């Protein structure tokens, strides 16, 4: 197993998140925090790619836990590095967005940048778990049965 493959795919997923955030910034849509739901699509793509690459590269040894580990490593790397980029974005590039979040979001008055990044990590890892589970169920159905 190439132990760095999933880290690389996680960083590729982070790049997808960053491109999406940059395009939102350029289009002036960053104040619409509900559009972050599209990040799940990016995460799902990264997880599906990591699991597929793991299955292709480890054809004989691929089982449910191997695929699940690949998806979760990809998710954790992608989400945590993106949360760090958001920390920089909210502190340096667009601090006005923090004011909008504090005024318009529930519990916004209690939020600060590190709290938002921590919540992003928890939410993103939970989404990664869900995406990994979804992709592994598809893999189980499409391949007949996984080695368990």
C-alpha positions as CSV (number, residue, x, y, z in Angstrom):
1,X,0.0,0.0,0.0
2,X,1.3,3.4,-0.9
3,X,0.8,5.1,2.5
4,X,1.0,8.6,1.1
5,X,-1.5,8.1,-1.7
6,X,-4.5,9.0,0.5
7,X,-2.7,12.0,2.0
8,X,-2.1,13.3,-1.5
9,X,-5.7,12.8,-2.5
10,X,-6.7,14.6,0.7
11,X,-4.6,17.5,-0.3
12,X,-6.1,17.4,-3.8
13,X,-9.5,17.5,-2.1
14,X,-8.3,20.6,-0.1
15,X,-7.4,22.1,-3.5
16,X,-10.9,21.5,-4.7
17,X,-12.3,23.2,-1.5
18,X,-9.9,26.1,-2.0
19,X,-10.8,26.6,-5.7
20,X,-14.5,26.6,-4.7
21,X,-13.9,29.2,-1.9
22,X,-11.8,31.4,-4.2
23,X,-14.6,31.3,-6.9
24,X,-17.1,32.1,-4.2
25,X,-15.0,35.0,-3.1
26,X,-14.5,36.4,-6.6
27,X,-18.2,36.1,-7.3
28,X,-19.1,37.8,-4.0
29,X,-21.0,34.9,-2.6
30,X,-19.0,34.2,0.5
31,X,-21.7,35.7,2.7
32,X,-24.1,32.9,1.6
33,X,-22.8,30.3,4.1
34,X,-25.6,27.8,3.0
35,X,-23.7,27.3,-0.2
36,X,-21.1,25.3,1.8
37,X,-23.3,22.3,1.3
38,X,-21.6,22.0,-2.1
39,X,-18.4,21.2,-0.2
40,X,-19.9,17.8,0.4
41,X,-19.9,17.1,-3.3
42,X,-16.2,17.9,-3.4
43,X,-15.5,15.7,-0.4
44,X,-17.5,12.9,-1.9
45,X,-15.5,13.1,-5.1
46,X,-12.2,13.0,-3.1
47,X,-13.3,10.0,-1.0
48,X,-14.6,8.1,-4.1
49,X,-11.4,8.7,-5.9
50,X,-9.3,7.5,-2.9
51,X,-11.3,4.4,-2.5
52,X,-11.2,3.6,-6.2
53,X,-7.4,4.1,-6.3
54,X,-7.0,1.9,-3.3
55,X,-9.2,-0.8,-4.8
56,X,-7.3,-0.7,-8.1
57,X,-3.8,-0.6,-6.5
58,X,-4.6,-3.3,-3.9
59,X,-6.8,-5.5,-6.0
60,X,-6.2,-8.7,-4.1
61,X,-6.1,-7.2,-0.6
62,X,-9.0,-4.8,-0.9
63,X,-11.6,-5.2,1.8
64,X,-14.2,-3.1,3.6
65,X,-11.8,-1.7,6.2
66,X,-9.1,-1.0,3.7
67,X,-11.5,1.1,1.7
68,X,-13.0,2.7,4.8
69,X,-9.5,3.7,6.1
70,X,-8.6,5.2,2.7
71,X,-11.8,7.3,2.7
72,X,-11.4,8.5,6.3
73,X,-7.7,9.4,5.9
74,X,-8.6,11.4,2.7
75,X,-11.4,13.1,4.6
76,X,-9.4,14.0,7.6
77,X,-6.5,15.4,5.6
78,X,-8.7,17.3,3.3
79,X,-11.0,18.8,6.0
80,X,-8.3,19.7,8.5
81,X,-6.0,21.4,6.0
82,X,-9.0,23.3,4.5
83,X,-10.0,24.4,8.0
84,X,-6.5,25.9,8.4
85,X,-6.9,27.7,5.1
86,X,-10.3,29.1,6.2
87,X,-8.6,30.3,9.4
88,X,-6.2,32.3,7.2
89,X,-9.0,33.4,5.0
90,X,-11.1,34.7,7.9
91,X,-8.2,36.4,9.7
92,X,-6.3,37.9,6.8
93,X,-8.1,37.9,3.4
94,X,-11.8,38.5,4.4
95,X,-12.3,39.5,8.1
96,X,-15.5,41.2,7.1
97,X,-17.1,37.8,6.6
98,X,-16.7,37.1,10.3
99,X,-18.8,40.2,11.1
100,X,-21.5,38.9,8.8
101,X,-21.4,35.5,10.5
102,X,-21.7,37.1,13.9
103,X,-24.7,39.2,12.9
104,X,-26.7,36.7,10.7
105,X,-26.0,33.2,12.0
106,X,-27.6,31.5,15.0
107,X,-25.1,31.6,17.9
108,X,-23.1,34.0,15.8
109,X,-22.4,36.2,18.8
110,X,-20.6,33.4,20.4
111,X,-18.4,32.5,17.5
112,X,-14.9,33.4,16.7
113,X,-12.5,32.2,14.0
114,X,-10.9,29.2,15.9
115,X,-14.4,28.0,17.0
116,X,-15.6,28.1,13.4
117,X,-12.5,26.2,12.3
118,X,-13.0,23.6,15.0
119,X,-16.7,23.2,14.1
120,X,-15.7,22.9,10.4
121,X,-13.3,20.0,11.4
122,X,-16.0,18.2,13.3
123,X,-18.6,18.7,10.6
124,X,-16.3,17.9,7.8
125,X,-15.0,14.7,9.4
126,X,-18.6,13.6,10.1
127,X,-19.4,14.3,6.5
128,X,-16.3,12.4,5.4
129,X,-17.5,9.4,7.5
130,X,-20.9,9.6,5.8
131,X,-19.3,10.0,2.3
132,X,-17.0,7.0,3.0
133,X,-19.9,4.9,4.2
134,X,-21.9,5.8,1.0
135,X,-19.0,5.0,-1.3
136,X,-18.2,1.7,0.5
137,X,-21.8,0.6,0.2
138,X,-21.6,1.3,-3.5
139,X,-18.4,-0.7,-3.7
140,X,-19.9,-3.6,-1.9
141,X,-22.9,-3.7,-4.3
142,X,-20.9,-3.1,-7.5
143,X,-18.2,-5.7,-6.8
144,X,-20.7,-8.3,-5.5
145,X,-19.0,-8.8,-2.2
146,X,-15.9,-7.4,-0.5
147,X,-13.3,-9.5,1.2
148,X,-14.4,-9.2,4.9
